[in-house]
């Protein structure tokens, strides 16, 4: 029978897991604060971390920046459609959360699972190569 337990001795695994957890915290629990913590982690580990950790750090920072851009675009669409008092506001909000935000969270959950397994992950479409 094959041992399927994740290897705790994989270099950079802890940092990769922390990066993915902070990415998800930024999207769901503590927006802004989670991003700031992720940037601090990236700044401290960007050169010295093992390859696995550097890859996850690069992916989560890039995805977080894309999430911010998408949020700005959604707010721009709300303002263009008549402002926050218009009925169309809810259409944009619901579309944003059911498509963009949910997809970013889903990819973050996959990234966290890959980090826990000690494997690399690239965000589809928005992740740097």
N, C-alpha and C positions, 0 to 999 in steps of 0.2 A: 504494500500500500504506500502511495506517494505522500510525502509530507507537504501539506499545502499551507503551513504557517508562514507568515511573512518573515523574512530574515531581518532581525533587528540590527544586524551589522552592515547593512547596505550603506555605503558612504553617501551622506547628504539626504538620507530619507527623512530625518526629523525636520530639517529645514524645508524640504519639499512639502511635507505635511503641513507645517506651519504656514507656508505661503498659500497653499490651497485653502486652509481654514480661515486665514485672514481675508482672502478674496471672498469667500462665502459670507463671512461676518460683515464685510463691507456692503454686500448686496442685500443682506436680510436683517441683520441685527443692529449693527452700529455703523451706519453709513458715514463716510468721512473719517471717523476715528479708525475704522478698520483699514481704510486706504492709507491713512497716515502711518499706521503700524506696519503695513505691508511695504511702504516706501522706505521706512527705517530699516526693516529687515533686508530689503534689496540693497540699500546703500551699504550696510555693514557686511553683507555676504557676497556681493556681486562679483568680486574678483577671487576671493579665497575659498568659496564653497566648491564642493565636488560638482561634477558635470550634471548629475541628476538634479541637484538643488538649484543650480544656475538656470537650468532649463525650465523648471517649474516657476522660479522667481520671474524669469523673463516673460513667460506665458501669462502669469497672473497679473503682472503690472500692465502688460499690453492689453489684456482683456478688461482690466479695470478702467484704463483710459478710454477704451472703446465704449464701455458701459456709460461713462460720463458723457461722451460725445452723443450717444444715442439718447440719453436723458435730455441733453440740451436741444437736440433735434425735436424730441417730443414736445418740449415746452415751446419751441418755435412754432411747431404745427398748431398747438393750442392757441397761441397768440394770433397766428395767421388766420385761424378759423373763427375768430371773433372774440378771443379773450377767455378768461377763466369763468366768466358769467354765462357764456353761451352753452347751449345744450350739446353742441358738438365737442365740448371739452371731455365729456365722459366717453365719447366714442374713441377719441385719441388715447385717453388714459387706459381704457380697457384693451384697446389694440396693442398699446405699448406693453402693458403688463402680461398679456397672454402670449405675445410673440417674443419680443426682445428680452424682457426681464426673465421670463420663465426659461427661455433658451440659455441665457447666461448662467442661471442657477443650475440648470441641468448639466451644462458643460462643466461647471465648477464641481458638481458632485462626482462626475466621471473623473475629473482631474484629481480630486481628493482620493478616490478609490485607487487610481493609478499610483499616486504618491505613496499611499499606504502599502501598496504592493511593491514599491521600489522601482517603478517603471516610469519612463518618460511619458509626457502627454503634450499634444499640440492642439490648441483650440482650433476648431474648424473655421475657415474663412478669415477670422480675425487674428489668429495666432501667428507670431513671427516664425520664420523658418529657422 
